[in-house]
Amino acid sequence: MRPKYPRHSVEKALRISRAILEQNAGKACTPKEAAAYLGMKAQGPFNVEVGSGIKYGFLERPESGKIKPTDLARQILRPKNAESALEGYRTAVLQAPDISEVYKHYRGENLPDDVFFKNTIADSFSIPEDSFEDFKQVFVESLQTAQLVNDHTGKLRVLDVSEESSSPEDKDERIKRMGAKVTVHSTDTCFVMQPFAAPLGGYYDKIYKPAIEKAGLQAVRADAEIFATGKIMDQVWRGINSAKVLVAELTSRNPNVFYELGLAHALKKPVVLISSNENDVPFDLHHIRVIYYEMSDPFWGNKLIDKVAENILSALRNPEEAIFRSGDISA
């Protein structure tokens, strides 16, 4: 199956729309005429470029044999204010096939090293390995143009604008689609490893329990559910051992959380890692997916609930993304 993503970055895919606007006042024209505006022939490379423009929503076919720039292309090329062009770029990226889905997968996270990135887009998005370099270039350039990625200590962090760009219904539907691809029983649990003291301790009821239930599992936390009787560590061990997936809040480098995380890794359990501070994530965990949240974002709580739910389901479907393997770390 051929990959669906546009073969040009979002900026390069505007070239035909720009030419039609500048040389034909934005009116519909034939592909041959549009190609001539660019000094090209209406053949292979030009047709691929037309396809990219259509996939981003920059070109439309108002009638058979004609193409013309869309309102979205005009919004970017003829912006009415400083924010208009950026909003247009983001709209284009977030509706482009494959690019939008990979963005949603990694939003709020650092892009992984190439070997893991290649495996994920091949396994989860059916993009062939021999298309990886091409896809990565288009993907990264497009996110940079749309200001959906920035540099964090040498890693590319994918920004989460889901609250501004997606309706609650769209987000719920995405989680339902992901849930349909995994088997979750009503008795399956997700064990939460987090500090108990405020403010982090309060995230259990506000963030993690709702997220886990949204993914269809039962939320379990040591202090609330299993510390009532018996030896504490025996019950922690049983809670971790019986969990189908786990969540670890790494913010503040809490030693109890790290100890429990070590137990989970020893059992080869998939763990969804979360932190508000990249410095709180140990170096040897950087190859595993980590959700980073920004508390300065007024929507951070809602975004985190949805993202944790999605990553739980993703970890169940592709546990290799969330299981610690010492062999993945370079000496």
Secondary structure, DSSP 8 states (H G I E B T S, - for coil): ----S-SS-TTGGGHHHHHHHHHHTT--B-HHHHHHHTT--SSHHHHHHHHHHHHHTSEE-SSTT-BEE-HHHHHHHS-SSHHHHHHHHHHHHTTSTTHHHHHHHHTTSB---HHHHHHHHHHHH---GGGHHHHHHHHHHHHHHTT-EEEETTEEEE---HHHHS-HHHHHHHHHHHHTTS---TT-EEEEE---STTGGGHIIIIIHHHHHHTT-EEEEIIIII-SSS-HHHHHHHHHHH-SEEEEE-TT--HHHHHHHHHHHHTT--EEEEES-GGGS-GGGTTS-EEE--TTSTTHHHHHHHHHHHHHHHHHH-GGGTS--GGGS--
